[in-house]
Amino acid sequence: MTKARQAVGAYGERCAARHLVDSGLRLVARNWRGERGEIDIIAWDGDVLVFCEVKTRRGDAFGVPAEAVTRVKVRRLRRLAAQWLRGAGEQPVEIRFDVISVRAAGSGPAHVEHLRNAF
C-alpha cells in the first residue's frame, strides 16, 4: 500500500472515530490487530458492542466506499470479532457490525455515512 493510500485511510478512520464519538458511542479500540487482519474501530453504543469497518475514497470512480466490503471481508471481520471477544473476555448482550463510508472532499469536511447493522 502506498503512503498516499495509507494517509487517506488514516484520515477516514479519524473522521469515522470523531463521527462515532459525536454520535454518543464510546471507543474501545482502534486498529485492533488479530491473527488474520484488523478491525478498524470497536465501540460501545449503549449496551451494544459495535465492530466498525471504515472505508474511505477520494472519489466515486471505483464506487461508493461501502461497496468495498465484500463477502470475504465480512467473513474475516466476523472471525476477528470472535477472536477479540475471546481475548477481551467481554460478553455483550448484543453485537453489531457497522460500515462507515468516508468520502474525502478536495476542500471542506469529508462526507461520512454510517451504515448500522450493515451485515
N, C-alpha and C positions, 0 to 999 in steps of 0.2 A: 504494500500500500504506500502510495506517495505521501510526502509530508503535507501536501496541499489537501489531499483527501482526509488525512488524519485530522488536520486543523478544522475542516468542515464538520467532520463527525464530532469532534470535541465541542465545537460551538453549538451544534444541535443538542448535544447532551446537556450542556449548561442551560440552554433555553428550556429544554424539557424539564429539568430539575426545578428551575425557577417557576415554571408553569404549575408543576405539581405542588410545590410549597405554597404558592399563591392561591391554589385551589383547596388548601387545608390538609394536604397529605403530609405525613411525617416520613422523611427519608431515613432509610435503614442502611443502605449500601449503594455505592455507585461503582460500576465496572467490576463487579464481583466475578472472579475467575474460577471456573470449575475445571474438572478434568478434561472436558471436551468443548470448552467455549466460555462465553462470558454473558452475564446478564447485565444489561446497561444500568437499570435502576430497580431497586427493591424499596417499597414504601408501604406504610400503613395508611389505609383510608378508613378511619374508624377502627372497626374490628376486622376489616378485610385486609389481608396481605396481598399486595399488588406487585406482580413482576412485569416490568415495562421494557419493551423493545423500542428503541429510538431509531428512526430512520430519517436522514437528512439529505436533501437535494438542493442544488443551486438553481435548478430549473426543472421543467416538465418534459424535457426531451426523452427521458427514459421512463416516463410515467410518474404518477404520484408516489411519494415516499413509501406509503404503506403497502404498495403493490410488491415491494421487495421482500416482504415477509412471506416466504414460500412454505409449503408443507414440510420440507426438510428442516427449515428454520424453526417452525412450530414444534416439531418433534424434539429437536435439540433443546429448545427452551423449556419444554415440559420436563425433560430429563435433568436439566441443570437446576430447575426449581426444586425437584425432588431431592437432588443432591444437597442443595442449600438447606432445605428443611431438615434433612437428617443431621447435617453438621451443626446447624444453629440450635437444634432442639426445640424449635418453635412448633406449636400445634394450633395454628389459627382455626377459627370456626369456619372461615371461608377464604379461598384464594381466588385471585382474578388475574388474567393476562390482558394487559393493555398494550396498544401500539400508539406511539406518539410520533406524528409526522411533522417534520420541521422543514419549511421551505425558506431558505436563506434569501433575503432580499438584497439587491445591489446596494440599496441605501435604505435606512429606516429599519424598523423592527422586523424580525422574522415572523412568518405565519406559522402558528402552532395549532395542530389539530390533534385532539386527544380522543382516541377510539377506545372506550371502555368495553371490557368483555369481547375483545377482538377475536379471540379463539378459545 
